Amino acid sequence: MAQEIVIKTEKQYEDNMIAVFELQEKEELTADDLKQIELMLKAGEKYEAEHL
């Protein structure tokens, strides 16, 4: 699993946020799913702060 997700474009940001939404829709989230969601949200927040 990736330690950090780096978003460099608006398209990557959009894809990341869609992936977070889709992952959250799973019926049963594992610990790895929760960690992945957290990493993806942090990457999204960082991109928002720097570029939007």
All heavy atoms as atom14 arrays in JSON, in Angstrom:
{
  "sequence": "MAQEIVIKTEKQYEDNMIAVFELQEKEELTADDLKQIELMLKAGEKYEAEHL",
  "atom14_mask": [
    [1, 1, 1, 1, 1, 1, 1, 1, 0, 0, 0, 0, 0, 0],
    [1, 1, 1, 1, 1, 0, 0, 0, 0, 0, 0, 0, 0, 0],
    [1, 1, 1, 1, 1, 1, 1, 1, 1, 0, 0, 0, 0, 0],
    [1, 1, 1, 1, 1, 1, 1, 1, 1, 0, 0, 0, 0, 0],
    [1, 1, 1, 1, 1, 1, 1, 1, 0, 0, 0, 0, 0, 0],
    [1, 1, 1, 1, 1, 1, 1, 0, 0, 0, 0, 0, 0, 0],
    [1, 1, 1, 1, 1, 1, 1, 1, 0, 0, 0, 0, 0, 0],
    [1, 1, 1, 1, 1, 1, 1, 1, 1, 0, 0, 0, 0, 0],
    [1, 1, 1, 1, 1, 1, 1, 0, 0, 0, 0, 0, 0, 0],
    [1, 1, 1, 1, 1, 1, 1, 1, 1, 0, 0, 0, 0, 0],
    [1, 1, 1, 1, 1, 1, 1, 1, 1, 0, 0, 0, 0, 0],
    [1, 1, 1, 1, 1, 1, 1, 1, 1, 0, 0, 0, 0, 0],
    [1, 1, 1, 1, 1, 1, 1, 1, 1, 1, 1, 1, 0, 0],
    [1, 1, 1, 1, 1, 1, 1, 1, 1, 0, 0, 0, 0, 0],
    [1, 1, 1, 1, 1, 1, 1, 1, 0, 0, 0, 0, 0, 0],
    [1, 1, 1, 1, 1, 1, 1, 1, 0, 0, 0, 0, 0, 0],
    [1, 1, 1, 1, 1, 1, 1, 1, 0, 0, 0, 0, 0, 0],
    [1, 1, 1, 1, 1, 1, 1, 1, 0, 0, 0, 0, 0, 0],
    [1, 1, 1, 1, 1, 0, 0, 0, 0, 0, 0, 0, 0, 0],
    [1, 1, 1, 1, 1, 1, 1, 0, 0, 0, 0, 0, 0, 0],
    [1, 1, 1, 1, 1, 1, 1, 1, 1, 1, 1, 0, 0, 0],
    [1, 1, 1, 1, 1, 1, 1, 1, 1, 0, 0, 0, 0, 0],
    [1, 1, 1, 1, 1, 1, 1, 1, 0, 0, 0, 0, 0, 0],
    [1, 1, 1, 1, 1, 1, 1, 1, 1, 0, 0, 0, 0, 0],
    [1, 1, 1, 1, 1, 1, 1, 1, 1, 0, 0, 0, 0, 0],
    [1, 1, 1, 1, 1, 1, 1, 1, 1, 0, 0, 0, 0, 0],
    [1, 1, 1, 1, 1, 1, 1, 1, 1, 0, 0, 0, 0, 0],
    [1, 1, 1, 1, 1, 1, 1, 1, 1, 0, 0, 0, 0, 0],
    [1, 1, 1, 1, 1, 1, 1, 1, 0, 0, 0, 0, 0, 0],
    [1, 1, 1, 1, 1, 1, 1, 0, 0, 0, 0, 0, 0, 0],
    [1, 1, 1, 1, 1, 0, 0, 0, 0, 0, 0, 0, 0, 0],
    [1, 1, 1, 1, 1, 1, 1, 1, 0, 0, 0, 0, 0, 0],
    [1, 1, 1, 1, 1, 1, 1, 1, 0, 0, 0, 0, 0, 0],
    [1, 1, 1, 1, 1, 1, 1, 1, 0, 0, 0, 0, 0, 0],
    [1, 1, 1, 1, 1, 1, 1, 1, 1, 0, 0, 0, 0, 0],
    [1, 1, 1, 1, 1, 1, 1, 1, 1, 0, 0, 0, 0, 0],
    [1, 1, 1, 1, 1, 1, 1, 1, 0, 0, 0, 0, 0, 0],
    [1, 1, 1, 1, 1, 1, 1, 1, 1, 0, 0, 0, 0, 0],
    [1, 1, 1, 1, 1, 1, 1, 1, 0, 0, 0, 0, 0, 0],
    [1, 1, 1, 1, 1, 1, 1, 1, 0, 0, 0, 0, 0, 0],
    [1, 1, 1, 1, 1, 1, 1, 1, 0, 0, 0, 0, 0, 0],
    [1, 1, 1, 1, 1, 1, 1, 1, 1, 0, 0, 0, 0, 0],
    [1, 1, 1, 1, 1, 0, 0, 0, 0, 0, 0, 0, 0, 0],
    [1, 1, 1, 1, 0, 0, 0, 0, 0, 0, 0, 0, 0, 0],
    [1, 1, 1, 1, 1, 1, 1, 1, 1, 0, 0, 0, 0, 0],
    [1, 1, 1, 1, 1, 1, 1, 1, 1, 0, 0, 0, 0, 0],
    [1, 1, 1, 1, 1, 1, 1, 1, 1, 1, 1, 1, 0, 0],
    [1, 1, 1, 1, 1, 1, 1, 1, 1, 0, 0, 0, 0, 0],
    [1, 1, 1, 1, 1, 0, 0, 0, 0, 0, 0, 0, 0, 0],
    [1, 1, 1, 1, 1, 1, 1, 1, 1, 0, 0, 0, 0, 0],
    [1, 1, 1, 1, 1, 1, 1, 1, 1, 1, 0, 0, 0, 0],
    [1, 1, 1, 1, 1, 1, 1, 1, 0, 0, 0, 0, 0, 0]
  ],
  "atom14_positions": [
    [[0.84, -1.19, 0.0], [0.0, 0.0, 0.0], [0.89, 1.25, 0.0], [1.91, 1.28, 0.65], [-0.9, -0.01, 1.22], [-1.88, 1.15, 1.22], [-2.98, 1.16, 2.64], [-3.77, -0.41, 2.44], [0.0, 0.0, 0.0], [0.0, 0.0, 0.0], [0.0, 0.0, 0.0], [0.0, 0.0, 0.0], [0.0, 0.0, 0.0], [0.0, 0.0, 0.0]],
    [[0.44, 2.26, -0.72], [1.21, 3.49, -0.84], [1.26, 4.23, 0.5], [0.29, 4.24, 1.25], [0.59, 4.39, -1.9], [0.0, 0.0, 0.0], [0.0, 0.0, 0.0], [0.0, 0.0, 0.0], [0.0, 0.0, 0.0], [0.0, 0.0, 0.0], [0.0, 0.0, 0.0], [0.0, 0.0, 0.0], [0.0, 0.0, 0.0], [0.0, 0.0, 0.0]],
    [[2.41, 4.82, 0.78], [2.55, 5.6, 2.01], [1.96, 6.99, 1.84], [1.46, 7.56, 2.79], [4.04, 5.72, 2.38], [4.66, 4.41, 2.77], [4.12, 3.88, 4.09], [3.33, 4.51, 4.77], [4.53, 2.7, 4.45], [0.0, 0.0, 0.0], [0.0, 0.0, 0.0], [0.0, 0.0, 0.0], [0.0, 0.0, 0.0], [0.0, 0.0, 0.0]],
    [[2.04, 7.51, 0.62], [1.52, 8.85, 0.35], [1.02, 8.89, -1.07], [1.59, 8.28, -1.96], [2.61, 9.9, 0.55], [2.13, 11.31, 0.33], [3.21, 12.36, 0.52], [4.38, 11.97, 0.69], [2.88, 13.54, 0.48], [0.0, 0.0, 0.0], [0.0, 0.0, 0.0], [0.0, 0.0, 0.0], [0.0, 0.0, 0.0], [0.0, 0.0, 0.0]],
    [[-0.06, 9.61, -1.28], [-0.6, 9.8, -2.61], [-0.34, 11.25, -2.98], [-0.63, 12.16, -2.21], [-2.11, 9.5, -2.64], [-2.35, 8.04, -2.26], [-2.7, 9.82, -4.0], [-3.78, 7.68, -2.02], [0.0, 0.0, 0.0], [0.0, 0.0, 0.0], [0.0, 0.0, 0.0], [0.0, 0.0, 0.0], [0.0, 0.0, 0.0], [0.0, 0.0, 0.0]],
    [[0.24, 11.46, -4.16], [0.53, 12.81, -4.62], [-0.36, 13.12, -5.81], [-0.37, 12.38, -6.8], [2.02, 12.96, -5.02], [2.29, 14.36, -5.53], [2.91, 12.63, -3.83], [0.0, 0.0, 0.0], [0.0, 0.0, 0.0], [0.0, 0.0, 0.0], [0.0, 0.0, 0.0], [0.0, 0.0, 0.0], [0.0, 0.0, 0.0], [0.0, 0.0, 0.0]],
    [[-1.11, 14.19, -5.72], [-2.0, 14.62, -6.79], [-1.4, 15.85, -7.44], [-1.12, 16.83, -6.75], [-3.41, 14.93, -6.24], [-4.01, 13.67, -5.61], [-4.3, 15.48, -7.34], [-5.32, 13.9, -4.9], [0.0, 0.0, 0.0], [0.0, 0.0, 0.0], [0.0, 0.0, 0.0], [0.0, 0.0, 0.0], [0.0, 0.0, 0.0], [0.0, 0.0, 0.0]],
    [[-1.22, 15.79, -8.76], [-0.58, 16.9, -9.46], [-1.5, 17.6, -10.45], [-1.18, 18.7, -10.91], [0.67, 16.41, -10.19], [1.74, 15.91, -9.24], [2.99, 15.5, -9.96], [4.02, 15.0, -8.96], [5.29, 14.7, -9.57], [0.0, 0.0, 0.0], [0.0, 0.0, 0.0], [0.0, 0.0, 0.0], [0.0, 0.0, 0.0], [0.0, 0.0, 0.0]],
    [[-2.62, 16.98, -10.81], [-3.52, 17.6, -11.78], [-4.96, 17.58, -11.27], [-5.3, 16.79, -10.37], [-3.49, 16.85, -13.14], [-4.06, 15.55, -12.95], [-2.07, 16.74, -13.69], [0.0, 0.0, 0.0], [0.0, 0.0, 0.0], [0.0, 0.0, 0.0], [0.0, 0.0, 0.0], [0.0, 0.0, 0.0], [0.0, 0.0, 0.0], [0.0, 0.0, 0.0]],
    [[-5.79, 18.42, -11.87], [-7.18, 18.45, -11.48], [-7.87, 17.12, -11.81], [-8.71, 16.65, -11.05], [-7.89, 19.6, -12.19], [-9.28, 19.86, -11.65], [-9.91, 21.13, -12.18], [-9.19, 22.05, -12.57], [-11.14, 21.19, -12.18], [0.0, 0.0, 0.0], [0.0, 0.0, 0.0], [0.0, 0.0, 0.0], [0.0, 0.0, 0.0], [0.0, 0.0, 0.0]],
    [[-7.47, 16.5, -12.91], [-8.04, 15.2, -13.3], [-7.71, 14.14, -12.24], [-8.57, 13.36, -11.85], [-7.5, 14.79, -14.68], [-7.94, 13.41, -15.13], [-9.39, 13.37, -15.52], [-9.73, 12.03, -16.15], [-10.91, 11.42, -15.62], [0.0, 0.0, 0.0], [0.0, 0.0, 0.0], [0.0, 0.0, 0.0], [0.0, 0.0, 0.0], [0.0, 0.0, 0.0]],
    [[-6.47, 14.13, -11.77], [-6.09, 13.18, -10.71], [-6.91, 13.45, -9.45], [-7.32, 12.52, -8.76], [-4.6, 13.29, -10.39], [-3.69, 12.72, -11.43], [-2.23, 12.94, -11.07], [-1.87, 13.97, -10.5], [-1.4, 11.98, -11.42], [0.0, 0.0, 0.0], [0.0, 0.0, 0.0], [0.0, 0.0, 0.0], [0.0, 0.0, 0.0], [0.0, 0.0, 0.0]],
    [[-7.14, 14.72, -9.15], [-7.93, 15.09, -7.98], [-9.35, 14.54, -8.11], [-9.88, 13.93, -7.18], [-7.94, 16.62, -7.82], [-8.91, 17.1, -6.77], [-8.61, 16.98, -5.42], [-10.11, 17.69, -7.13], [-9.49, 17.42, -4.45], [-11.0, 18.13, -6.17], [-10.69, 17.99, -4.84], [-11.58, 18.42, -3.87], [0.0, 0.0, 0.0], [0.0, 0.0, 0.0]],
    [[-9.96, 14.76, -9.28], [-11.31, 14.28, -9.51], [-11.38, 12.76, -9.41], [-12.28, 12.21, -8.76], [-11.82, 14.73, -10.88], [-12.07, 16.23, -10.96], [-12.38, 16.7, -12.37], [-12.49, 15.85, -13.3], [-12.53, 17.91, -12.56], [0.0, 0.0, 0.0], [0.0, 0.0, 0.0], [0.0, 0.0, 0.0], [0.0, 0.0, 0.0], [0.0, 0.0, 0.0]],
    [[-10.43, 12.07, -10.04], [-10.4, 10.6, -10.0], [-10.22, 10.11, -8.57], [-10.84, 9.12, -8.17], [-9.28, 10.07, -10.89], [-9.55, 10.28, -12.37], [-10.7, 10.59, -12.75], [-8.6, 10.15, -13.17], [0.0, 0.0, 0.0], [0.0, 0.0, 0.0], [0.0, 0.0, 0.0], [0.0, 0.0, 0.0], [0.0, 0.0, 0.0], [0.0, 0.0, 0.0]],
    [[-9.38, 10.79, -7.81], [-9.13, 10.42, -6.42], [-10.41, 10.54, -5.59], [-10.75, 9.63, -4.84], [-8.03, 11.33, -5.84], [-7.7, 10.98, -4.4], [-7.15, 9.94, -4.1], [-8.03, 11.9, -3.49], [0.0, 0.0, 0.0], [0.0, 0.0, 0.0], [0.0, 0.0, 0.0], [0.0, 0.0, 0.0], [0.0, 0.0, 0.0], [0.0, 0.0, 0.0]],
    [[-11.12, 11.64, -5.77], [-12.32, 11.84, -4.97], [-13.43, 10.85, -5.36], [-14.17, 10.37, -4.49], [-12.81, 13.29, -5.1], [-11.78, 14.32, -4.57], [-11.04, 13.91, -2.96], [-12.4, 14.33, -1.88], [0.0, 0.0, 0.0], [0.0, 0.0, 0.0], [0.0, 0.0, 0.0], [0.0, 0.0, 0.0], [0.0, 0.0, 0.0], [0.0, 0.0, 0.0]],
    [[-13.52, 10.52, -6.63], [-14.48, 9.5, -7.08], [-14.13, 8.15, -6.46], [-15.0, 7.42, -5.98], [-14.52, 9.43, -8.62], [-15.16, 10.7, -9.18], [-15.26, 8.18, -9.09], [-15.01, 10.88, -10.68], [0.0, 0.0, 0.0], [0.0, 0.0, 0.0], [0.0, 0.0, 0.0], [0.0, 0.0, 0.0], [0.0, 0.0, 0.0], [0.0, 0.0, 0.0]],
    [[-12.84, 7.82, -6.46], [-12.39, 6.55, -5.89], [-12.7, 6.48, -4.39], [-13.1, 5.43, -3.88], [-10.9, 6.35, -6.14], [0.0, 0.0, 0.0], [0.0, 0.0, 0.0], [0.0, 0.0, 0.0], [0.0, 0.0, 0.0], [0.0, 0.0, 0.0], [0.0, 0.0, 0.0], [0.0, 0.0, 0.0], [0.0, 0.0, 0.0], [0.0, 0.0, 0.0]],
    [[-12.53, 7.6, -3.69], [-12.86, 7.64, -2.26], [-14.35, 7.35, -2.07], [-14.73, 6.51, -1.24], [-12.51, 9.01, -1.64], [-13.14, 9.16, -0.25], [-11.01, 9.2, -1.55], [0.0, 0.0, 0.0], [0.0, 0.0, 0.0], [0.0, 0.0, 0.0], [0.0, 0.0, 0.0], [0.0, 0.0, 0.0], [0.0, 0.0, 0.0], [0.0, 0.0, 0.0]],
    [[-15.18, 8.01, -2.85], [-16.62, 7.81, -2.75], [-16.98, 6.35, -3.01], [-17.76, 5.75, -2.25], [-17.35, 8.73, -3.73], [-18.84, 8.52, -3.74], [-19.63, 9.01, -2.72], [-19.44, 7.8, -4.77], [-21.01, 8.8, -2.73], [-20.81, 7.59, -4.78], [-21.6, 8.09, -3.76], [0.0, 0.0, 0.0], [0.0, 0.0, 0.0], [0.0, 0.0, 0.0]],
    [[-16.43, 5.78, -4.07], [-16.73, 4.39, -4.41], [-16.25, 3.43, -3.33], [-16.95, 2.46, -3.0], [-16.12, 4.03, -5.76], [-16.81, 4.74, -6.91], [-16.14, 4.53, -8.26], [-15.02, 3.99, -8.31], [-16.76, 4.91, -9.27], [0.0, 0.0, 0.0], [0.0, 0.0, 0.0], [0.0, 0.0, 0.0], [0.0, 0.0, 0.0], [0.0, 0.0, 0.0]],
    [[-15.1, 3.7, -2.76], [-14.57, 2.84, -1.7], [-15.46, 2.92, -0.46], [-15.74, 1.91, 0.19], [-13.13, 3.24, -1.37], [-12.32, 2.31, -0.49], [-12.29, 0.89, -1.03], [-10.9, 2.83, -0.35], [0.0, 0.0, 0.0], [0.0, 0.0, 0.0], [0.0, 0.0, 0.0], [0.0, 0.0, 0.0], [0.0, 0.0, 0.0], [0.0, 0.0, 0.0]],
    [[-15.95, 4.11, -0.16], [-16.81, 4.29, 1.01], [-18.15, 3.59, 0.83], [-18.82, 3.28, 1.81], [-17.04, 5.78, 1.28], [-15.83, 6.49, 1.8], [-16.02, 7.99, 1.94], [-16.83, 8.59, 1.22], [-15.28, 8.59, 2.83], [0.0, 0.0, 0.0], [0.0, 0.0, 0.0], [0.0, 0.0, 0.0], [0.0, 0.0, 0.0], [0.0, 0.0, 0.0]],
    [[-18.54, 3.29, -0.4], [-19.82, 2.64, -0.68], [-19.79, 1.14, -0.42], [-20.83, 0.5, -0.41], [-20.23, 2.89, -2.13], [-20.62, 4.34, -2.42], [-21.87, 4.75, -1.67], [-22.91, 4.12, -1.84], [-21.78, 5.74, -0.91], [0.0, 0.0, 0.0], [0.0, 0.0, 0.0], [0.0, 0.0, 0.0], [0.0, 0.0, 0.0], [0.0, 0.0, 0.0]],
    [[-18.59, 0.58, -0.21], [-18.49, -0.85, 0.08], [-19.27, -1.17, 1.36], [-19.3, -0.36, 2.29], [-17.03, -1.27, 0.27], [-16.24, -1.37, -1.01], [-14.79, -1.73, -0.77], [-14.62, -3.06, -0.08], [-13.2, -3.45, 0.05], [0.0, 0.0, 0.0], [0.0, 0.0, 0.0], [0.0, 0.0, 0.0], [0.0, 0.0, 0.0], [0.0, 0.0, 0.0]],
    [[-19.86, -2.34, 1.38], [-20.65, -2.71, 2.57], [-19.8, -2.91, 3.8], [-20.15, -2.49, 4.89], [-21.47, -3.97, 2.27], [-22.67, -3.69, 1.41], [-23.65, -4.84, 1.39], [-23.72, -5.58, 2.39], [-24.34, -4.97, 0.39], [0.0, 0.0, 0.0], [0.0, 0.0, 0.0], [0.0, 0.0, 0.0], [0.0, 0.0, 0.0], [0.0, 0.0, 0.0]],
    [[-18.67, -3.58, 3.63], [-17.79, -3.83, 4.77], [-16.39, -3.32, 4.45], [-15.72, -3.84, 3.57], [-17.73, -5.33, 5.08], [-19.04, -5.87, 5.6], [-18.95, -7.32, 6.02], [-17.85, -7.75, 6.41], [-19.97, -8.0, 5.96], [0.0, 0.0, 0.0], [0.0, 0.0, 0.0], [0.0, 0.0, 0.0], [0.0, 0.0, 0.0], [0.0, 0.0, 0.0]],
    [[-15.98, -2.3, 5.17], [-14.66, -1.73, 4.97], [-13.64, -2.43, 5.87], [-13.89, -2.63, 7.06], [-14.67, -0.23, 5.29], [-15.51, 0.63, 4.36], [-15.58, 2.05, 4.9], [-14.96, 0.63, 2.96], [0.0, 0.0, 0.0], [0.0, 0.0, 0.0], [0.0, 0.0, 0.0], [0.0, 0.0, 0.0], [0.0, 0.0, 0.0], [0.0, 0.0, 0.0]],
    [[-12.52, -2.79, 5.3], [-11.44, -3.39, 6.08], [-10.56, -2.28, 6.64], [-10.68, -1.12, 6.25], [-10.59, -4.32, 5.2], [-9.92, -3.52, 4.21], [-11.43, -5.39, 4.52], [0.0, 0.0, 0.0], [0.0, 0.0, 0.0], [0.0, 0.0, 0.0], [0.0, 0.0, 0.0], [0.0, 0.0, 0.0], [0.0, 0.0, 0.0], [0.0, 0.0, 0.0]],
    [[-9.65, -2.65, 7.51], [-8.7, -1.68, 8.06], [-7.86, -1.08, 6.93], [-7.59, 0.13, 6.94], [-7.81, -2.34, 9.1], [0.0, 0.0, 0.0], [0.0, 0.0, 0.0], [0.0, 0.0, 0.0], [0.0, 0.0, 0.0], [0.0, 0.0, 0.0], [0.0, 0.0, 0.0], [0.0, 0.0, 0.0], [0.0, 0.0, 0.0], [0.0, 0.0, 0.0]],
    [[-7.48, -1.89, 5.95], [-6.71, -1.37, 4.82], [-7.53, -0.38, 4.0], [-7.0, 0.62, 3.52], [-6.23, -2.52, 3.91], [-5.07, -3.29, 4.52], [-4.4, -2.76, 5.44], [-4.83, -4.42, 4.05], [0.0, 0.0, 0.0], [0.0, 0.0, 0.0], [0.0, 0.0, 0.0], [0.0, 0.0, 0.0], [0.0, 0.0, 0.0], [0.0, 0.0, 0.0]],
    [[-8.83, -0.66, 3.84], [-9.7, 0.27, 3.12], [-9.73, 1.62, 3.83], [-9.64, 2.68, 3.2], [-11.13, -0.27, 3.02], [-11.26, -1.47, 2.1], [-10.39, -1.67, 1.23], [-12.26, -2.21, 2.26], [0.0, 0.0, 0.0], [0.0, 0.0, 0.0], [0.0, 0.0, 0.0], [0.0, 0.0, 0.0], [0.0, 0.0, 0.0], [0.0, 0.0, 0.0]],
    [[-9.86, 1.59, 5.14], [-9.93, 2.82, 5.92], [-8.63, 3.61, 5.83], [-8.65, 4.84, 5.71], [-10.28, 2.52, 7.38], [-11.68, 1.93, 7.61], [-11.83, 1.5, 9.06], [-12.75, 2.92, 7.2], [0.0, 0.0, 0.0], [0.0, 0.0, 0.0], [0.0, 0.0, 0.0], [0.0, 0.0, 0.0], [0.0, 0.0, 0.0], [0.0, 0.0, 0.0]],
    [[-7.5, 2.9, 5.86], [-6.2, 3.58, 5.71], [-6.09, 4.21, 4.33], [-5.59, 5.32, 4.19], [-5.06, 2.58, 5.93], [-4.9, 2.15, 7.36], [-3.79, 1.12, 7.5], [-3.74, 0.54, 8.89], [-2.76, -0.54, 9.0], [0.0, 0.0, 0.0], [0.0, 0.0, 0.0], [0.0, 0.0, 0.0], [0.0, 0.0, 0.0], [0.0, 0.0, 0.0]],
    [[-6.54, 3.48, 3.3], [-6.47, 3.99, 1.93], [-7.35, 5.23, 1.78], [-6.95, 6.22, 1.18], [-6.9, 2.91, 0.94], [-6.71, 3.3, -0.51], [-5.25, 3.45, -0.9], [-4.34, 2.94, -0.25], [-5.02, 4.17, -1.98], [0.0, 0.0, 0.0], [0.0, 0.0, 0.0], [0.0, 0.0, 0.0], [0.0, 0.0, 0.0], [0.0, 0.0, 0.0]],
    [[-8.54, 5.2, 2.35], [-9.44, 6.36, 2.3], [-8.77, 7.56, 2.97], [-8.81, 8.67, 2.45], [-10.79, 6.04, 2.98], [-11.6, 5.06, 2.1], [-11.59, 7.31, 3.26], [-12.84, 4.49, 2.79], [0.0, 0.0, 0.0], [0.0, 0.0, 0.0], [0.0, 0.0, 0.0], [0.0, 0.0, 0.0], [0.0, 0.0, 0.0], [0.0, 0.0, 0.0]],
    [[-8.16, 7.32, 4.12], [-7.49, 8.41, 4.84], [-6.38, 9.03, 4.0], [-6.26, 10.25, 3.9], [-6.94, 7.9, 6.17], [-6.31, 8.98, 7.01], [-5.79, 8.45, 8.35], [-6.14, 7.33, 8.74], [-5.03, 9.2, 8.98], [0.0, 0.0, 0.0], [0.0, 0.0, 0.0], [0.0, 0.0, 0.0], [0.0, 0.0, 0.0], [0.0, 0.0, 0.0]],
    [[-5.55, 8.18, 3.36], [-4.47, 8.68, 2.51], [-5.03, 9.47, 1.33], [-4.5, 10.53, 0.97], [-3.62, 7.52, 1.98], [-2.71, 6.82, 2.98], [-2.09, 5.57, 2.35], [-1.63, 7.76, 3.47], [0.0, 0.0, 0.0], [0.0, 0.0, 0.0], [0.0, 0.0, 0.0], [0.0, 0.0, 0.0], [0.0, 0.0, 0.0], [0.0, 0.0, 0.0]],
    [[-6.1, 8.97, 0.74], [-6.69, 9.63, -0.42], [-7.29, 10.98, -0.03], [-7.16, 11.97, -0.77], [-7.73, 8.73, -1.07], [-7.11, 7.47, -1.67], [-8.31, 6.21, -2.09], [-8.85, 6.82, -3.67], [0.0, 0.0, 0.0], [0.0, 0.0, 0.0], [0.0, 0.0, 0.0], [0.0, 0.0, 0.0], [0.0, 0.0, 0.0], [0.0, 0.0, 0.0]],
    [[-7.95, 11.03, 1.12], [-8.54, 12.3, 1.57], [-7.46, 13.32, 1.9], [-7.6, 14.51, 1.59], [-9.46, 12.06, 2.77], [-10.77, 11.36, 2.46], [-11.53, 11.07, 3.75], [-11.62, 12.17, 1.5], [0.0, 0.0, 0.0], [0.0, 0.0, 0.0], [0.0, 0.0, 0.0], [0.0, 0.0, 0.0], [0.0, 0.0, 0.0], [0.0, 0.0, 0.0]],
    [[-6.37, 12.88, 2.52], [-5.26, 13.79, 2.83], [-4.66, 14.36, 1.54], [-4.34, 15.54, 1.46], [-4.18, 13.09, 3.65], [-4.54, 12.91, 5.09], [-3.42, 12.26, 5.87], [-3.8, 12.03, 7.31], [-2.74, 11.35, 8.06], [0.0, 0.0, 0.0], [0.0, 0.0, 0.0], [0.0, 0.0, 0.0], [0.0, 0.0, 0.0], [0.0, 0.0, 0.0]],
    [[-4.51, 13.5, 0.53], [-3.97, 13.95, -0.75], [-4.91, 14.97, -1.38], [-4.47, 15.99, -1.93], [-3.76, 12.76, -1.69], [0.0, 0.0, 0.0], [0.0, 0.0, 0.0], [0.0, 0.0, 0.0], [0.0, 0.0, 0.0], [0.0, 0.0, 0.0], [0.0, 0.0, 0.0], [0.0, 0.0, 0.0], [0.0, 0.0, 0.0], [0.0, 0.0, 0.0]],
    [[-6.21, 14.71, -1.29], [-7.2, 15.65, -1.82], [-7.16, 16.99, -1.1], [-7.19, 18.05, -1.74], [0.0, 0.0, 0.0], [0.0, 0.0, 0.0], [0.0, 0.0, 0.0], [0.0, 0.0, 0.0], [0.0, 0.0, 0.0], [0.0, 0.0, 0.0], [0.0, 0.0, 0.0], [0.0, 0.0, 0.0], [0.0, 0.0, 0.0], [0.0, 0.0, 0.0]],
    [[-7.05, 16.96, 0.21], [-6.98, 18.19, 1.0], [-5.73, 18.99, 0.65], [-5.77, 20.21, 0.55], [-7.02, 17.87, 2.49], [-8.35, 17.37, 2.96], [-8.32, 16.85, 4.4], [-7.27, 16.92, 5.05], [-9.38, 16.37, 4.87], [0.0, 0.0, 0.0], [0.0, 0.0, 0.0], [0.0, 0.0, 0.0], [0.0, 0.0, 0.0], [0.0, 0.0, 0.0]],
    [[-4.62, 18.29, 0.49], [-3.36, 18.96, 0.14], [-3.47, 19.63, -1.22], [-3.07, 20.78, -1.4], [-2.21, 17.95, 0.16], [-0.87, 18.58, -0.1], [0.25, 17.55, 0.01], [1.61, 18.2, -0.28], [2.7, 17.25, -0.25], [0.0, 0.0, 0.0], [0.0, 0.0, 0.0], [0.0, 0.0, 0.0], [0.0, 0.0, 0.0], [0.0, 0.0, 0.0]],
    [[-4.06, 18.93, -2.19], [-4.22, 19.5, -3.53], [-5.13, 20.72, -3.46], [-4.84, 21.76, -4.06], [-4.78, 18.46, -4.5], [-4.97, 19.02, -5.89], [-3.91, 19.07, -6.79], [-6.21, 19.5, -6.32], [-4.06, 19.6, -8.06], [-6.37, 20.04, -7.57], [-5.3, 20.09, -8.45], [-5.46, 20.62, -9.69], [0.0, 0.0, 0.0], [0.0, 0.0, 0.0]],
    [[-6.24, 20.61, -2.73], [-7.18, 21.73, -2.58], [-6.46, 22.95, -2.0], [-6.65, 24.07, -2.47], [-8.34, 21.35, -1.67], [-9.32, 20.39, -2.29], [-10.36, 19.91, -1.29], [-10.37, 20.37, -0.12], [-11.18, 19.07, -1.68], [0.0, 0.0, 0.0], [0.0, 0.0, 0.0], [0.0, 0.0, 0.0], [0.0, 0.0, 0.0], [0.0, 0.0, 0.0]],
    [[-5.69, 22.74, -0.96], [-5.0, 23.85, -0.3], [-3.98, 24.53, -1.21], [-3.81, 25.75, -1.15], [-4.31, 23.35, 0.96], [0.0, 0.0, 0.0], [0.0, 0.0, 0.0], [0.0, 0.0, 0.0], [0.0, 0.0, 0.0], [0.0, 0.0, 0.0], [0.0, 0.0, 0.0], [0.0, 0.0, 0.0], [0.0, 0.0, 0.0], [0.0, 0.0, 0.0]],
    [[-3.34, 23.74, -2.06], [-2.28, 24.29, -2.91], [-2.78, 24.84, -4.24], [-2.15, 25.72, -4.82], [-1.22, 23.22, -3.16], [-0.46, 22.83, -1.9], [0.49, 21.67, -2.12], [0.57, 21.13, -3.25], [1.2, 21.3, -1.16], [0.0, 0.0, 0.0], [0.0, 0.0, 0.0], [0.0, 0.0, 0.0], [0.0, 0.0, 0.0], [0.0, 0.0, 0.0]],
    [[-3.89, 24.29, -4.76], [-4.27, 24.63, -6.12], [-5.67, 25.19, -6.31], [-5.96, 25.74, -7.36], [-4.14, 23.37, -7.01], [-2.74, 22.83, -7.04], [-1.73, 23.41, -7.77], [-2.18, 21.77, -6.41], [-0.61, 22.73, -7.59], [-0.85, 21.73, -6.75], [0.0, 0.0, 0.0], [0.0, 0.0, 0.0], [0.0, 0.0, 0.0], [0.0, 0.0, 0.0]],
    [[-6.55, 25.03, -5.34], [-7.92, 25.53, -5.54], [-8.21, 26.72, -4.67], [-7.58, 27.03, -3.74], [-8.92, 24.4, -5.23], [-8.78, 23.16, -6.12], [-9.84, 22.14, -5.7], [-8.96, 23.5, -7.58], [0.0, 0.0, 0.0], [0.0, 0.0, 0.0], [0.0, 0.0, 0.0], [0.0, 0.0, 0.0], [0.0, 0.0, 0.0], [0.0, 0.0, 0.0]]
  ]
}
